[in-house]
């Protein structure tokens, strides 16, 4: 950024320099906490003395400004290769010529007689002529501002949008984006909330689901902390992600701590057409425009798009997101050296076949799997492949005997009984209410009583 102090000739000559220096210091003070810290400040008088002054009066500061602009500007590298993508901002008809679409070429190039597609309307047209600044040209490339004339097209069908090489853009029903909250937005970003999503030249409503990287140190037998850790890892379908109820801001003692790496699943209310890796902006445009609040909520880039209308069944199962829940159950007894009977973890109408083979671990160290149901009341068998330790078997067996003699004379009324933990890990797929998202479940039987256990689902 360059700051120009204009019309400095209006200042008294004897106070001009001191006033310029004072204003320069004030501007630097104002901008010191921004990205424009120490930006150059140039004092200029383009026409000293005003419009009535003689032309012999030389401008003040203009040569210095020109030299500064030369140093800070550059010619962009333009690439004519690749698919055409042109942003159209106006469309009108000319009698006897056709329909003209004006805009800027964002990538690629075009030429007379090329065929282009208007993806929002699913129509293709042949370019009749091209103009740049009212002069006919045979073609144009990235960065050029052009007018493209086509025939047999109603301009009322397109006010703003994009024109591209046929078949180069995709129409998406949902997308995965990288996401960063805009610091000036004061509200929370909640999962399942609806935002106005601006992508390309379109703004549509979409439901948002946030997810991030698994917490560091999370194990299969303990639920992860409520706030994921930050790791700079690119998005991929090959790993698992942690479900978030809302966008997680930077954690740490410093208020300027960066936000953790996280992403969002956008489910559009109507399909959108846009290029890959395009900028995405989420807003709350229904906020009161008279309120002193920022309506821009988050920004990001489109990483993955889902073109199938039935993406919830065909594509989302690839997106492995998990969350944790809590449940209680009971260990009933030991039947032999390799089998434990549990209860109150499943309802009697639960199909236990869905849980057969899931891993189980006791707090005493033994591991096993769910072998199947036991009876009709929701009880289940746990098979310990390497067998129970003698101490564990004795503890649980003695507990069962004492439980059976609970009414005998002279026996202790409420003797404290040994405690056990069981845990199991599974991977399944459930409905999140918006779409099908794979959910990882943890089960753990906790040390509460001789037969009580806790499970993380």
C-alpha positions as CSV (number, residue, x, y, z in Angstrom):
1,X,0.0,0.0,0.0
2,X,1.1,3.5,-0.8
3,X,-0.4,6.5,1.1
4,X,-0.6,9.8,-0.8
5,X,-1.0,13.1,1.0
6,X,-2.6,15.3,-1.7
7,X,-2.9,19.1,-2.1
8,X,-0.1,19.9,0.2
9,X,0.3,23.2,-1.5
10,X,-2.7,24.5,0.5
11,X,-0.5,24.3,3.7
12,X,1.4,27.5,4.7
13,X,4.9,27.3,3.3
14,X,6.6,27.9,6.6
15,X,4.6,25.1,8.3
16,X,4.2,22.7,5.4
17,X,7.2,20.3,6.1
18,X,6.4,20.0,9.8
19,X,2.7,19.3,9.1
20,X,3.7,16.6,6.5
21,X,6.1,14.9,9.0
22,X,3.5,15.0,11.8
23,X,0.8,13.4,9.6
24,X,3.3,10.8,8.4
25,X,4.0,9.8,12.0
26,X,0.3,9.7,12.8
27,X,-0.4,7.4,9.8
28,X,2.5,5.0,10.7
29,X,1.1,4.9,14.3
30,X,-2.3,4.0,13.0
31,X,-1.1,1.3,10.7
32,X,1.6,-0.2,13.0
33,X,-0.5,-3.2,14.0
34,X,-1.7,-4.0,10.5
35,X,0.0,-5.7,7.5
36,X,0.7,-2.2,6.2
37,X,3.2,-1.3,8.9
38,X,5.9,1.2,7.7
39,X,4.2,1.6,4.3
40,X,5.5,4.6,2.2
41,X,3.9,8.0,2.6
42,X,4.3,10.5,-0.3
43,X,3.3,14.2,-0.1
44,X,1.9,15.4,-3.5
45,X,0.6,18.6,-5.0
46,X,-0.5,17.7,-8.5
47,X,-1.5,21.3,-9.4
48,X,0.1,23.8,-7.1
49,X,-2.0,26.9,-6.8
50,X,-5.1,25.3,-8.0
51,X,-6.7,25.1,-11.5
52,X,-6.2,28.9,-12.0
53,X,-2.4,28.7,-11.5
54,X,-0.1,29.1,-14.5
55,X,1.1,25.9,-16.1
56,X,4.7,26.9,-15.4
57,X,4.3,25.7,-11.8
58,X,5.8,22.3,-11.5
59,X,4.0,19.5,-9.6
60,X,5.3,18.7,-6.1
61,X,6.1,15.0,-5.3
62,X,4.7,13.5,-8.5
63,X,8.0,12.3,-9.9
64,X,8.8,10.7,-6.6
65,X,5.4,9.0,-6.6
66,X,5.9,7.7,-10.2
67,X,9.3,6.2,-9.2
68,X,7.8,4.5,-6.1
69,X,5.0,3.0,-8.1
70,X,7.4,1.7,-10.7
71,X,9.4,-0.1,-7.9
72,X,6.3,-1.6,-6.3
73,X,4.4,-2.7,-9.4
74,X,5.1,-5.7,-11.7
75,X,3.8,-7.3,-14.8
76,X,1.9,-10.5,-14.0
77,X,2.8,-13.8,-15.7
78,X,-0.1,-14.7,-18.0
79,X,-0.6,-18.2,-19.1
80,X,-2.7,-18.8,-22.2
81,X,-2.7,-22.6,-21.7
82,X,-5.4,-24.7,-20.0
83,X,-9.1,-24.6,-20.0
84,X,-10.9,-21.3,-20.5
85,X,-12.6,-19.7,-17.5
86,X,-14.1,-16.2,-18.0
87,X,-16.0,-14.3,-15.4
88,X,-19.0,-12.6,-17.0
89,X,-20.4,-9.5,-15.3
90,X,-22.7,-8.1,-17.9
91,X,-24.8,-9.5,-20.8
92,X,-26.7,-7.5,-23.4
93,X,-27.9,-7.7,-27.0
94,X,-26.9,-5.6,-30.1
95,X,-29.3,-5.4,-32.9
96,X,-28.0,-7.2,-36.0
97,X,-25.0,-8.6,-34.2
98,X,-26.1,-10.9,-31.4
99,X,-25.6,-11.1,-27.7
100,X,-22.5,-9.7,-26.0
101,X,-21.0,-11.1,-22.8
102,X,-18.4,-8.8,-21.2
103,X,-16.0,-9.9,-18.5
104,X,-12.4,-10.9,-17.6
105,X,-10.6,-14.0,-18.6
106,X,-9.4,-15.7,-15.4
107,X,-7.5,-18.5,-17.1
108,X,-6.8,-19.9,-20.5
109,X,-7.6,-18.1,-23.8
110,X,-10.3,-17.8,-26.4
111,X,-10.5,-16.9,-30.1
112,X,-13.1,-16.3,-32.8
113,X,-14.9,-19.5,-33.8
114,X,-14.2,-21.2,-30.5
115,X,-17.0,-23.1,-28.9
116,X,-17.7,-22.1,-25.2
117,X,-20.1,-23.4,-22.6
118,X,-22.4,-21.5,-20.3
119,X,-22.4,-24.1,-17.5
120,X,-25.2,-22.6,-15.4
121,X,-27.6,-23.1,-18.4
122,X,-25.9,-26.2,-19.9
123,X,-25.7,-24.6,-23.3
124,X,-22.8,-24.2,-25.8
125,X,-22.3,-21.3,-28.2
126,X,-19.8,-20.4,-31.0
127,X,-17.9,-17.2,-30.7
128,X,-18.8,-14.8,-33.5
129,X,-16.5,-11.9,-32.7
130,X,-14.3,-10.6,-29.9
131,X,-13.6,-6.9,-28.9
132,X,-11.1,-5.3,-26.4
133,X,-11.7,-1.7,-25.6
134,X,-14.1,-1.3,-28.6
135,X,-11.4,-2.7,-31.0
136,X,-12.0,-6.0,-32.8
137,X,-9.4,-8.7,-32.0
138,X,-8.9,-12.3,-33.1
139,X,-8.5,-13.6,-29.6
140,X,-7.7,-12.9,-26.0
141,X,-5.9,-14.6,-23.0
142,X,-5.7,-14.7,-19.2
143,X,-6.1,-11.2,-17.7
144,X,-7.7,-9.6,-20.7
145,X,-10.9,-7.6,-20.4
146,X,-13.1,-8.6,-23.3
147,X,-16.5,-8.6,-24.9
148,X,-17.5,-11.8,-26.6
149,X,-20.3,-11.9,-29.1
150,X,-22.5,-15.0,-29.7
151,X,-25.7,-15.6,-31.6
152,X,-29.1,-17.0,-30.8
153,X,-28.8,-16.4,-27.1
154,X,-31.3,-14.5,-24.9
155,X,-29.3,-12.0,-22.7
156,X,-32.0,-12.2,-20.0
157,X,-30.9,-15.7,-19.2
158,X,-27.5,-14.6,-17.9
159,X,-26.7,-11.5,-16.0
160,X,-23.6,-12.7,-14.1
161,X,-21.8,-16.1,-14.3
162,X,-19.0,-17.9,-16.0
163,X,-18.1,-19.1,-19.5
164,X,-15.7,-21.9,-19.9
165,X,-14.3,-24.6,-22.2
166,X,-17.1,-27.2,-22.7
167,X,-17.1,-29.8,-19.9
168,X,-14.3,-28.2,-17.9
169,X,-16.4,-27.1,-14.9
170,X,-18.4,-29.4,-12.5
171,X,-21.8,-29.0,-11.0
172,X,-21.6,-29.8,-7.3
173,X,-24.3,-30.8,-4.8
174,X,-21.8,-30.9,-1.8
175,X,-18.2,-30.1,-1.2
176,X,-15.4,-30.4,1.3
177,X,-13.5,-27.1,1.9
178,X,-10.6,-25.9,4.1
179,X,-12.0,-23.3,6.5
180,X,-10.7,-20.4,8.5
181,X,-12.9,-18.1,10.6
182,X,-12.8,-14.4,9.8
183,X,-11.6,-12.7,13.0
184,X,-14.1,-9.8,12.8
185,X,-17.1,-12.2,12.9
186,X,-18.3,-12.3,16.6
187,X,-20.7,-15.2,16.4
188,X,-19.9,-19.0,16.7
189,X,-19.8,-21.3,13.7
190,X,-21.9,-24.2,14.6
191,X,-22.2,-27.6,12.9
192,X,-25.6,-28.0,11.1
193,X,-26.1,-24.2,10.9
194,X,-26.9,-22.7,7.5
195,X,-24.8,-20.0,5.9
196,X,-24.8,-18.1,2.6
197,X,-22.0,-19.6,0.6
198,X,-20.4,-17.5,-2.1
199,X,-18.4,-19.7,-4.6
200,X,-17.5,-18.3,-8.0
201,X,-20.3,-16.0,-9.1
202,X,-23.0,-17.7,-7.1
203,X,-24.3,-17.4,-3.6
204,X,-26.4,-20.2,-2.3
205,X,-27.5,-21.5,1.1
206,X,-25.7,-24.5,2.5
207,X,-25.6,-26.5,5.7
208,X,-22.2,-26.8,7.3
209,X,-20.5,-29.6,9.3
210,X,-17.1,-28.9,10.8
211,X,-14.4,-31.5,11.4
212,X,-10.7,-31.6,12.3
213,X,-7.7,-33.8,13.0
214,X,-7.9,-36.4,15.8
215,X,-6.5,-35.2,19.1
216,X,-2.9,-36.1,19.9
217,X,-2.7,-39.0,22.3
218,X,-6.2,-40.2,21.8
219,X,-6.4,-43.9,22.3
220,X,-8.9,-46.6,21.4
221,X,-10.0,-47.0,25.1
222,X,-10.5,-43.4,26.0
223,X,-12.7,-40.7,24.5
224,X,-10.7,-37.9,22.9
225,X,-10.6,-34.4,24.4
226,X,-13.3,-32.1,23.4
227,X,-10.9,-29.8,21.4
228,X,-8.8,-31.3,18.6
229,X,-5.1,-30.4,18.3
230,X,-3.6,-28.5,15.5
231,X,-1.5,-30.4,12.9
232,X,-0.7,-29.0,9.5
233,X,-1.8,-31.9,7.4
234,X,-3.5,-31.7,4.0
235,X,-7.0,-33.2,3.6
236,X,-7.3,-36.7,2.3
237,X,-10.0,-39.4,2.3
238,X,-7.4,-41.9,3.6
239,X,-7.5,-40.8,7.2
240,X,-10.0,-40.4,10.0
241,X,-11.3,-37.0,11.3
242,X,-12.8,-35.8,14.5
243,X,-16.4,-34.5,14.5
244,X,-16.8,-30.9,15.9
245,X,-20.0,-29.4,17.2
246,X,-18.6,-26.0,16.1
247,X,-15.5,-24.4,14.6
248,X,-12.6,-24.5,17.0
249,X,-10.6,-21.3,17.6
250,X,-7.0,-21.1,18.6
251,X,-6.2,-22.7,21.9
252,X,-3.4,-21.6,24.2
253,X,-2.3,-18.9,26.5
254,X,-1.6,-16.4,23.8
255,X,-4.7,-14.8,22.3
256,X,-3.0,-14.8,19.0
257,X,-2.6,-18.6,18.8
258,X,-3.5,-19.9,15.4
259,X,-6.7,-21.9,14.8
260,X,-6.3,-25.7,14.5
261,X,-6.3,-27.1,11.0
262,X,-9.9,-28.0,10.2
263,X,-12.4,-28.5,7.3
264,X,-16.1,-28.3,6.6
265,X,-18.6,-30.3,4.6
266,X,-21.0,-28.0,2.7
267,X,-24.3,-29.4,1.5
268,X,-25.9,-26.9,-1.0
269,X,-29.6,-26.3,-1.2
270,X,-29.2,-26.2,-4.9
271,X,-26.3,-27.3,-7.1
272,X,-23.5,-24.8,-7.9
273,X,-21.0,-24.7,-10.8
274,X,-17.5,-23.7,-10.0
275,X,-13.8,-24.6,-10.7
276,X,-11.6,-26.7,-8.3
277,X,-9.7,-24.9,-5.6
278,X,-11.8,-21.8,-5.9
279,X,-12.3,-19.4,-3.1
280,X,-15.3,-20.0,-0.8
281,X,-16.8,-17.4,1.5
282,X,-19.4,-18.2,4.2
283,X,-21.6,-15.3,5.4
284,X,-24.6,-14.5,7.5
285,X,-26.3,-12.1,5.1
286,X,-29.6,-12.3,7.0
287,X,-27.9,-10.3,9.8
288,X,-29.3,-6.8,10.4
289,X,-27.5,-4.5,8.0
290,X,-27.7,-1.7,10.5
291,X,-26.0,-3.7,13.2
292,X,-22.3,-2.8,13.8
293,X,-21.2,-6.4,13.1
294,X,-19.2,-8.3,10.4
295,X,-21.5,-10.5,8.3
296,X,-18.6,-12.5,6.7
297,X,-18.1,-15.6,8.9
298,X,-15.4,-17.8,7.3
299,X,-13.4,-18.4,4.2
300,X,-11.7,-21.4,2.6
301,X,-10.9,-23.2,-0.7
302,X,-12.9,-25.9,-2.4
303,X,-10.9,-29.2,-2.0
304,X,-13.3,-31.9,-3.0
305,X,-16.7,-31.8,-4.8
306,X,-19.5,-34.3,-5.0
307,X,-21.3,-34.3,-8.4
308,X,-23.7,-37.2,-7.7
309,X,-27.1,-36.1,-6.5
310,X,-27.1,-39.2,-4.3
311,X,-23.7,-38.3,-2.7
312,X,-25.0,-39.2,0.8
313,X,-25.0,-42.9,-0.2
314,X,-22.3,-43.0,-2.9
315,X,-19.6,-40.5,-1.8
316,X,-19.9,-39.6,1.9
317,X,-19.0,-43.0,3.2
318,X,-15.5,-42.2,2.0
319,X,-15.4,-39.3,4.5
320,X,-14.5,-41.0,7.8
321,X,-15.6,-38.8,10.7
322,X,-16.1,-40.0,14.2
323,X,-17.4,-38.7,17.5
324,X,-17.8,-40.1,21.0
325,X,-20.8,-40.8,23.3
326,X,-21.2,-42.4,26.7
327,X,-23.2,-45.4,27.9
328,X,-23.3,-47.8,31.0
329,X,-23.5,-51.5,31.2
330,X,-22.8,-54.5,33.5
331,X,-20.6,-57.5,33.7
332,X,-22.7,-60.4,35.0
333,X,-20.4,-63.4,35.5
334,X,-17.6,-65.6,34.2
335,X,-18.7,-68.9,32.6
336,X,-15.3,-70.4,32.0
337,X,-11.6,-69.5,31.6
338,X,-12.4,-67.9,28.2
339,X,-15.9,-66.5,28.4
340,X,-17.5,-63.5,30.2
341,X,-21.2,-62.7,30.1
342,X,-22.2,-59.0,30.0
343,X,-25.5,-57.2,30.1
344,X,-27.2,-53.8,30.0
345,X,-25.0,-52.6,27.2
346,X,-27.5,-53.4,24.5
347,X,-31.3,-53.4,24.4
348,X,-33.0,-56.7,24.0
349,X,-34.2,-55.7,20.5
350,X,-30.7,-54.8,19.4
351,X,-29.3,-56.9,16.5
352,X,-26.1,-58.1,18.3
353,X,-24.8,-59.6,15.0
354,X,-23.8,-56.1,14.1
355,X,-21.3,-56.1,17.0
356,X,-19.9,-59.6,16.7
357,X,-16.2,-59.6,16.4
358,X,-15.6,-56.2,17.9
359,X,-12.5,-56.0,20.1
360,X,-12.8,-56.0,23.9
361,X,-10.2,-55.2,26.6
362,X,-10.5,-55.7,30.4
363,X,-8.9,-53.3,32.8
364,X,-6.8,-56.2,34.1
365,X,-5.2,-56.5,30.7
366,X,-7.1,-59.3,29.0
367,X,-8.3,-58.8,25.4
368,X,-11.1,-60.5,23.5
369,X,-14.1,-60.0,21.2
370,X,-17.9,-60.1,21.3
371,X,-18.8,-63.6,20.4
372,X,-22.6,-63.1,20.2
373,X,-25.8,-62.8,22.1
374,X,-26.7,-64.7,25.3
375,X,-30.4,-65.3,25.7
376,X,-33.1,-62.9,24.6
377,X,-32.6,-60.0,27.1
378,X,-29.7,-58.2,25.4
379,X,-26.9,-60.1,27.2
380,X,-23.8,-60.9,25.3
381,X,-20.8,-63.3,25.3
382,X,-17.2,-61.9,25.4
383,X,-14.6,-64.4,24.2
384,X,-11.1,-63.9,25.8
385,X,-8.8,-65.7,23.3
386,X,-5.8,-66.1,25.7
387,X,-8.0,-66.8,28.7
388,X,-8.6,-65.0,31.9
389,X,-5.9,-64.5,34.5
390,X,-6.4,-66.6,37.6
391,X,-6.7,-63.5,39.7
392,X,-9.4,-62.0,37.4
393,X,-11.3,-65.3,37.3
394,X,-11.2,-65.7,41.1
395,X,-12.3,-62.2,41.6
396,X,-15.3,-62.5,39.3
397,X,-16.2,-66.0,40.5
398,X,-16.1,-65.0,44.1
399,X,-18.3,-62.0,43.3
400,X,-20.9,-64.3,41.7
401,X,-20.9,-66.6,44.7
402,X,-21.3,-63.8,47.2
403,X,-24.1,-62.4,45.1
404,X,-25.9,-65.7,45.3
405,X,-25.5,-65.8,49.1
406,X,-26.7,-62.3,49.6
407,X,-29.4,-63.3,52.1
408,X,-27.3,-65.7,54.3
409,X,-27.0,-65.1,58.0
410,X,-23.9,-63.5,59.3
411,X,-22.9,-62.3,55.8
412,X,-21.9,-58.7,55.2
413,X,-24.8,-56.6,54.0
414,X,-23.0,-54.3,51.6
415,X,-19.5,-55.7,51.2
416,X,-17.5,-53.8,48.5
417,X,-17.1,-55.9,45.5
418,X,-14.2,-56.0,42.9
419,X,-14.5,-53.9,39.8
420,X,-13.7,-54.5,36.1
421,X,-13.4,-52.5,32.9
422,X,-14.3,-53.7,29.4
423,X,-13.7,-51.7,26.2
424,X,-14.3,-52.3,22.6
425,X,-13.7,-50.5,19.4
426,X,-15.8,-50.6,16.2
427,X,-16.3,-48.7,13.0
428,X,-19.8,-48.3,11.6
429,X,-21.9,-45.9,9.6
430,X,-24.9,-43.9,11.0
431,X,-27.0,-41.0,10.0
432,X,-25.9,-37.6,11.3
433,X,-29.2,-36.0,10.5
434,X,-27.8,-34.2,7.4
435,X,-26.1,-37.0,5.6
436,X,-24.5,-40.3,6.2
437,X,-21.2,-39.9,7.9
438,X,-19.1,-42.8,9.1
439,X,-18.8,-42.7,12.9
440,X,-16.2,-44.5,15.1
441,X,-17.6,-45.8,18.4
442,X,-15.7,-46.6,21.5
443,X,-17.2,-48.9,24.2
444,X,-15.6,-49.2,27.6
445,X,-16.9,-51.0,30.7
446,X,-15.7,-48.9,33.7
447,X,-14.8,-49.7,37.3
448,X,-18.0,-48.8,39.1
449,X,-19.1,-52.0,40.8
450,X,-18.5,-55.7,40.5
451,X,-20.9,-55.8,37.6
452,X,-21.1,-52.2,36.4
453,X,-19.4,-50.9,33.2
454,X,-19.2,-47.7,31.2
455,X,-19.1,-47.4,27.4
456,X,-18.1,-44.7,25.0
457,X,-20.1,-45.0,21.8
